[in-house]
Amino acid sequence: MNEKTIPTIAHKAHPWHGIELGPNCPDELRVFIEIVPTDTVKYEVDKVSGYLSLDRPQKFSNIVPSLYGFIPRSYCGSRMAGLTNEAIARYDVKGDGDPLDICVLTEKDVTHGDIIVKCIPIGGIRLLDHDQADDKIIAVLKDDAVYGHITDIEQLPMEISRRLVHYFTTYKDIPGDSKKRMNFISLYNAKVAKDVIKASLEDYNELMKGKL
C-alpha cells in the first residue's frame, strides 16, 4: 500500500451513524443491506458496535424477497409515528425505535449483506407491529436492468407488491398461533415514501442531538 492509497479514516464507519445518504436524498439514497434472499439466518446490525450480528436462525420457510436493510441516519420516532396516526386516524401509535427499514429490488443475485447500495425509493408499506409504526420503504437498485426504470410503486407489477406485503405481514408469525403480530395498513407511493424518509431523518437528528 503506497501513501496515496492510505485511507484518511482508519476505522470502519458505523452503518447507522457513519454512512452518508448522498447529495440527492430522498430522491436517491445510499442504504445499508443486512439480509439477502439466500440467507438462512437473520442478520442485524448491532447498534452499539456497528458490526453485523446473527440475530436468529430463520425458523420457518419465509424467505426475504429482496435485499433488506435500513436507511442510515434515520429513526422511527414521533414524526414517523405521526404520519401513521394521521393516515389511520389514530393518536396512540408510536415509532418502533429503530432505523427505517428498506427493501431494494434488483434482478441481480447479491450473495451477501453487509454492503452499501444506491437505490431509488418508489413507495412503501405502512405496517403496525402491535401499536408501533414499522414502515418498509420499497426501492429499486439504481440503474438495475429490470427495475431501474421504475419511479413509482404503481409501475411495479402487482405480484411483486403482493409478495412483499405477504412476507412482511407473516415473517414474525408463529405457526399454530392465530394471533398476527404484523398488521398491513396500506401501500403508498413515492411521494409519501419520501415524506416518511424525511420524517425519519428529522427523528434521527432529534434523537442524536448533542450525542455525535
N, C-alpha and C positions, 0 to 999 in steps of 0.2 A: 504493500500500500504506500503510494507516494504522498507527499504533503498535500497535493491538490485534492486527493480523494478522502482525506480525513474529515468526518462529519463535524460540524460545528457544535452539535449537541451529542454528547457521548452516552446518552441513556435513551431507552425506549419511551416514547410518549404514551401516556395513559390513554387508552381508546376513548374513554368517556370525556376526559377533560382536555386532552392534548392534540386532538385531530382537528385541523381546520376544515370548515364546511365548504369552503370555496367562495370565490367572489360573486357568484351568481345565485346564491341561496336566497329564496327557497325554490327557484326555478330549476336549479341543478344542485345536487348535493354530493358530498363525499361521505360515505357511511361505512360503518364497521360491520362486517359479516361474522357472525358466530357459528352458524349452522348451515349445512348444505344438505340437499335431498338424500345423499348417500350415507349420512351419519346415522349410526345406530344407537348413539348416546346423545344426550342433550348437553351441549356446551354453553357456558355462560361466563361472561367476564366478571371476575372478582372485583367488586367495586373499590376495594382498598388498594390492592396491588396492581390492578390493571391487567393481570395475566388471565388467559383463558383457562377456565377450570371445568372439570367434569361435574355437572350438576346432578345428573342421574341417568341410568340406562333408559332407553325407550322401552317401557314395559309392554306396550301394546303395538298394534300394527300401523298406527298413524305415522306417515312419512311426510315431513315438511315439503310442500310442493314448490318451493322456490328458495333462493338464497334468503337467509333470515338473520337479522341483526338489529342494530339500533342507530339512531341519529346522534352523533356526538354533540355534546353541549346542549342536550335537550333534557327536559324533566317533565313528568306528568304531575303537575301540581294544580293550584287553584284556577289558573286561567284555562288550562286544558279541560278541567272538570266543568268549568263554567260553560264552555261550548257544548258539552254533552247535556248539561242541565237545561240549557236554552233549547236544544234540539228536541228534547223529550218532555219538556215542561215539568221539570223537577227542580229541586233545590238542594237535595241531600247527597248527590253523587260527589265523590272525592276523586282526586287523582290517585294512581296506583303507586306513586313514589319511585318510579323507575324512569330511565330514559325512554324516549318514544320509539316504539318498535317499528321496523320497516321490513317488508318483503320485496325482493328485487327479482323481476322476471328476466330470464335470459334463455336463449336456445342452446347456449354452451354448457358443457358438463364441467362445472367447477368442483374440484375434488376435495377441497378442504376450506374451512373457515379461517379465522384469524387474519383476515385481509381487509383492505380498504377498496371500495369500488365507487365509481362515479355513476350516478343514476339520475333519472328524471321522475319526479313524483307525478302520478297520473290520477290518484284518488286515494280512497281509504275505506276501512271497515270500522264502523263505530260499534264497539262491544262493551258490555258490562261484565266485570268479574266480581260477582256479588254486587256491591254498591260502589265499585270503583271503575272509573273510566280506563279502558285498556285498548285504545285505538291501535290499529295496524295500518300504517301508511303503505300503499301499493305503489311501486315504482318499476321502471324498466331500466335495464342496463344501458348506459349511454352508447349509442352507435351500434346496438345489437342488430344483427342481420334480420331477425324475425320481429322483435318487439320494439326496436329503436325508433320506429316512425310514430309510435303511439304517444299521444299527448294528453289524452283524457280517458277515463275508465269506460266511457261509452263506446270507445273504439275497440275495447278488449273483448274477445269472444266470451259470450255469457258462460260457456263451460269452464273457462279459466276462473272467472269471478266466483262461480259456484263452488269450484274446487277449493279456493282459498277460504271462502266462508265456511264450508264444511269442515275443513281442517281446524280453523281457529275456534269453531264452536264445539268441537268434540275432543281436541287434543288433551284436555285436562279431565275428561270424563273417565270414570272407573267402571269397567264392565260389571253389570249386575246392580249398579247403583242408579236408581231412577232420577236422582237429583242432578240437574245440569248446573255446572259451575259458570260457563260462559254463555251469555245471552246476546244474540245478534240484534242490533237495533236497525242499522241501515248501511248501505253503501253510499259514499259521497264522491263528488267529482274532484278534479284537480284544483279548482279554486278553493274549495273547502279544505282540501288537504293542505294547501299552502297556509291557510289561516290557522289550521291545527299546528303545523310546524312552527309558525311564528309564535303562537301562544306558548308552545313547549320551550322555545328558546328564551322567551321572557321569563317563564317559570324557572328555568335553569339560572339565569342571571340573578334572579331574586334569591334563589337557594344558595348560590355561591358568593353572593356579595360579601366582600371582605375576607373570603376564605382562600382565594387563589392569588 
